[in-house]
Amino acid sequence: MSPHRSGADLPIYPRAFIAASKLQRQRDRVFVAMPFEASHSKTLWKVLQSICEIHEFNPRRGDSAQASHSVVADVLEELESAEVVIADLTGLNPNVLYELGIAHVRCDAVVLPCQGGQTLPFDLASIQCLFFDLSTVSGKEEMAVNLGERTQSVIADLKLLADLPDDELKNEIIWYSGFLSSFSVGEVKAFRDDEQSYQDASIARA
């Protein structure tokens, strides 16, 4: 990562923060915007941590920072540093929506999980969300499968672009769609024995 000023010295307004921080994306870093105290959040965070551990990603939340500077600066640093941003839309938490707005402008890979039954505003309803039910092991398996399937199409496109000669690549028009995600997922033991089928589902789609 290129040199940048410490968070204590950075402005908390996003545009000024971005200009001053000069942060770069870290390829294994995932930032999760979520309501910390919601009834489902502990389970969702555990599931996301487990998936990321299997696939050697580093998941972080707004409360992961160890520094003593502004919480807003911490969150902006996470949004600027993450390769993937996951924003849990359950409950339409105002802080999550604020962070999501910044992420949609700044990050190419934004994943939107949401608890089943949530009604979304029209601008978010037009973007594909991963609706989940984490009350059962089968619900966890379905979420893992959905993450994997959305990953494959993006990885295939990136490989196609990477294989193009420079003279062809510069003539390509690249479109980014909110319907896709680049949340790619290597293989590490991260689940209990009674969650083996969940682990198998995750790896099978990686």
C-alpha positions in Angstrom: 0.0 0.0 0.0 1.3 3.4 -0.9 2.2 5.9 2.0 -0.7 7.8 3.4 -1.5 10.0 6.3 -2.6 8.5 9.6 -6.4 8.5 10.3 -6.0 11.0 13.1 -4.9 13.6 10.7 -7.5 13.0 7.9 -10.7 14.9 7.3 -14.0 12.9 7.8 -15.8 14.2 4.7 -15.5 11.4 2.1 -14.3 13.5 -0.8 -11.6 15.2 1.2 -10.6 12.0 3.0 -10.2 10.1 -0.4 -8.0 12.9 -1.8 -5.8 13.0 1.3 -5.5 9.4 2.2 -4.2 8.0 -1.1 -5.2 4.5 -0.1 -5.0 1.5 -2.4 -7.2 -1.6 -2.6 -5.9 -4.6 -0.7 -6.8 -7.7 -2.7 -7.7 -10.0 0.2 -9.6 -7.4 2.2 -13.4 -7.5 2.7 -15.3 -4.8 4.5 -18.7 -5.7 5.9 -21.2 -2.8 6.6 -23.8 -4.1 9.0 -25.9 -3.2 12.0 -23.9 -4.6 14.9 -26.8 -5.1 17.4 -29.5 -6.5 15.1 -30.8 -10.0 16.2 -29.4 -11.7 13.1 -26.0 -9.9 12.9 -24.0 -12.2 15.2 -24.9 -15.2 13.0 -24.4 -13.4 9.7 -21.0 -12.1 10.8 -20.0 -15.6 11.8 -21.1 -17.0 8.4 -19.2 -14.3 6.5 -16.1 -14.8 8.6 -16.2 -18.6 7.9 -16.6 -18.2 4.2 -13.8 -15.6 4.1 -11.5 -17.8 6.2 -12.0 -20.8 3.8 -11.1 -18.6 0.8 -8.3 -16.7 2.5 -10.0 -13.3 2.7 -9.7 -10.8 5.6 -13.1 -9.7 6.7 -13.4 -6.5 8.7 -16.2 -4.4 10.2 -16.4 -0.8 11.4 -15.5 -1.9 14.9 -12.4 -3.8 13.7 -10.0 -0.9 13.9 -7.6 -0.6 16.8 -6.8 3.1 16.3 -8.2 5.8 18.5 -9.2 8.3 15.8 -12.6 9.0 14.4 -15.0 6.2 13.7 -16.0 7.9 10.5 -12.3 8.0 9.4 -12.0 4.3 10.3 -15.0 3.4 8.1 -13.8 5.5 5.2 -10.4 3.9 5.4 -12.1 0.4 5.3 -14.2 1.5 2.3 -11.1 2.7 0.4 -8.9 -0.3 1.3 -11.4 -3.2 0.7 -11.4 -5.1 -2.6 -15.0 -6.2 -1.8 -17.7 -4.4 0.3 -20.6 -6.4 1.7 -23.5 -4.3 2.9 -26.3 -6.0 4.9 -29.5 -4.3 3.9 -31.6 -5.9 6.7 -33.5 -3.2 8.6 -32.2 -0.5 6.2 -29.8 0.7 8.9 -28.9 4.4 8.2 -25.2 3.9 8.8 -25.1 0.9 6.5 -27.0 2.9 3.8 -24.5 5.8 4.1 -21.6 3.5 3.8 -23.2 1.7 0.8 -23.7 4.9 -1.0 -20.0 5.6 -0.8 -19.1 2.0 -1.7 -21.2 2.1 -4.9 -19.2 5.1 -6.1 -15.8 3.9 -5.0 -15.7 0.1 -5.1 -16.3 -2.2 -8.1 -17.4 -5.2 -6.0 -20.4 -4.6 -3.8 -22.4 -7.5 -2.4 -25.9 -6.9 -0.9 -27.1 -9.6 1.4 -30.5 -9.1 3.0 -32.7 -11.1 5.3 -35.7 -12.6 3.6 -38.9 -10.6 3.9 -37.3 -7.1 3.9 -38.9 -4.5 1.7 -36.3 -2.5 -0.2 -36.6 1.0 -1.6 -37.0 1.1 -5.4 -33.4 2.2 -6.1 -32.0 -0.8 -4.1 -34.7 -3.2 -5.2 -33.5 -2.8 -8.8 -30.1 -4.3 -7.8 -29.8 -8.0 -7.2 -29.6 -8.9 -3.5 -28.8 -12.1 -1.8 -31.8 -12.8 0.4 -31.0 -15.2 3.2 -32.4 -17.2 6.0 -29.7 -18.2 8.4 -31.9 -20.0 10.9 -31.1 -23.4 9.4 -27.9 -25.1 8.0 -29.7 -25.3 4.6 -30.1 -21.6 4.7 -26.4 -21.1 5.3 -25.7 -23.6 2.4 -27.9 -21.6 0.1 -26.1 -18.3 0.9 -22.7 -20.0 0.2 -24.0 -21.3 -3.1 -25.4 -17.9 -4.2 -22.1 -16.2 -3.3 -20.2 -18.7 -5.4 -22.4 -18.6 -8.4 -22.2 -14.8 -8.6 -18.5 -15.0 -8.4 -18.0 -17.3 -11.3 -19.3 -14.9 -14.0 -17.1 -12.0 -12.8 -14.0 -14.2 -12.6 -14.6 -15.5 -16.1 -14.9 -11.9 -17.4 -11.7 -10.8 -15.6 -9.8 -13.8 -17.0 -11.0 -12.9 -20.5 -9.8 -9.4 -20.1 -6.5 -10.4 -18.6 -5.8 -12.7 -21.6 -6.4 -9.9 -24.2 -3.3 -8.3 -25.8 -2.8 -4.7 -24.8 -3.7 -3.4 -28.3 -7.1 -5.2 -28.1 -7.7 -4.4 -24.4 -7.5 -0.6 -25.0 -10.3 -0.9 -27.5 -12.7 -2.7 -25.1 -15.6 -1.1 -23.3 -15.9 -2.5 -19.9 -19.3 -2.4 -18.2 -19.9 -2.9 -14.5 -23.2 -4.3 -13.3 -24.8 -4.2 -9.9 -26.1 -7.6 -10.6 -22.6 -9.0 -10.4 -20.1 -9.4 -7.6 -16.4 -10.2 -7.5 -16.6 -11.8 -4.1 -14.4 -14.8 -5.0 -13.8 -17.4 -2.6 -8.8 -21.2 -1.5 -9.7 -23.9 1.0 -9.2 -23.8 4.7 -11.0 -25.7 7.5 -13.4 -23.2 9.1 -16.6 -25.0 10.0 -17.7 -27.4 12.7 -18.1 -31.0 11.8 -21.9 -30.6 11.8 -21.6 -27.9 9.2 -19.6 -30.0 6.7 -22.3 -29.8 4.0 -22.1 -25.9 4.3 -18.4 -26.1 3.8 -18.7 -28.4 0.9 -21.2 -26.1 -0.8 -18.9 -23.2 -0.4 -15.9 -24.9 -1.8 -17.8 -26.5 -4.7 -18.8 -23.1 -6.0 -15.4 -21.5 -5.5 
